[in-house]
Amino acid sequence: MTAASNVLEQAARWRDEGRGVALATVVATWGSSPRPTGSQLAVDEKGNMLGSVSGGCIEGAVVHEAREVMDTGEPKLLEYGVTDETAWEVGLACGGTVRVFVERLE
C-alpha cells in the first residue's frame, strides 16, 4: 500500500464517520521542492492530519486553509515560495515554489 492510498483511505474513513474533511494536493512545483507533484495531506475538522505537502515548512498554513475550505466548501489554489518579503514567514526555505489545491471531500 502506498502512502498516497493511505491518505485517501483515511480521508474516506473520516468522511464516512461524518467528519468534515479536506484534501490538499501538490499540483505543481518549480525549482527545489520538498514534496513532488501528487503529494497529499488530509485534514479533518478535529485537526487530525495524515500525509504531507511540504515536509513541514507550509503545513500549518495549508491546514489553516483546509479548515476554511471545509467551512465554505470553496476550493482554493494556494502558492508558496520564498521572496525577499516572505523569507522569514510562511514559505519554502529550499528556494522553490509549490502550488497546492485544497478541496472539501463530499
N, C-alpha and C positions, 0 to 999 in steps of 0.2 A: 504494500500500500504506500502510495506516495504522500509527501507532506501536503500537497495540494488537495488530494482526495480527503485527507484527514480534516482539513479546514472546512471543506464543503460539507462533509458528513456531519461535523459538529454543528455547523451553522444550521443545517436542516433539522438536527435534533432540537436545538434551541427553539427554532421556529415552531416545530411540532409540539413543543411544550407550551406554546402560547406566548413566548417572549418576542419582543421586538428585536430584530437582528439586522445589521448592516454588513455588507461585504465590500472591502476595499481591495482593488486590484491594480497592480502596476501595469499601465498600458503603454508607456513609452519611457525610454531613458536616453540620456545623452552624456557622453564623457564617462567618468568614473561613477558608478552607481553601486550601492551596497547590495541591492537585490535585482534580479533580472526581470524583464517583462513577464507577466503572468503570475508573479508572486502575489499572494493574497493574505489578508488579515480579516478575520471575522470578529465582530464585536456584538455583544448582546446588551440589552437595556440595563442589566445589572452590573455592567462593567467588565464582564468576563471577556477575554481575548484569546485567540488562537491564530498562529501564523505570524507573518511579518512582511512589511512592505519596505523596511529601511534598515533593519538591524538596530533600531533604537533611536536614531537621530531625529526622526519626524513622527514616530509612533504616537506620541502624546497629542500632537496636533491633528493627526488623522483620526484618532479615537474621538476627539472633541467634535470634529466634523461629522463623523459617523453617527454620533448621538443626535446631532441636529438633523441629519438625513432620516434617522428613524422617526423623529418627531414630525417632520414636514412631509416626508415621502418624496421630496425633490432630490434627485441625484445631483452629484457635484463632480466636476473635474478639477482636481487640485494640482498645482505645480509647485515644486520645491527645488531650490537650488541655492548656491552661495552667490551673493552680490556684496559689494562693499557695505551697503546699508544693513544687510541681514546676516552678515557672517557670524555674529555672536548671538543671534536669535534662532528661530527655527530655520533650519537649512541643512544642507549636506556638506559636512566638513571635507568630504572627499573631492569636492570641486565639480561634481556632476549635477545633472538636473534629472528629476523624476516627475512623471505625471501619474496621478493616482485617481482612478474612477471609483466613487463611493456610491453605492445604491442600497436601498432598503430591500430586504428579501420579503416577498409576499407569500 
